């Protein structure tokens, strides 16, 4: 929590949040091979590597949390903010419910390969966010006035 505000600085709108989410995915992915490597190291080296991996994971998690909140709010239609927030909370709850079982299966059964697979998944998800965000922003209908005329966002 010490660095949460500093790491979330500038993540207030969709495009900066998408860039931060990409960074979060890549940083989280970078930590996974470190955890995998601890299986073959002596105890002292493994503990040091676990501490380093935990710091890397924490930074990625803080970026993920900040950017996820910004994306959930900024991409929501103004007239459906509650519905978007409800869907976001539902999906987060699903991840909290299913995540531990899926990760246990992936890591315990997969071993180092499971860690690397998780790294690939995190990196791919992070890299997908900016283009998906740009697509979502581009697909928004241009606001119209009561007469049906487009309202310019530059006015």
Secondary structure as UniProt FT lines:
FT   TURN            2..3
FT   HELIX           4..8
FT   TURN            9..10
FT   HELIX           14..37
FT   HELIX           38..40
FT   HELIX           43..74
FT   HELIX           78..80
FT   HELIX           81..104
FT   HELIX           105..109
FT   HELIX           110..139
FT   TURN            146..147
FT   TURN            153..154
//
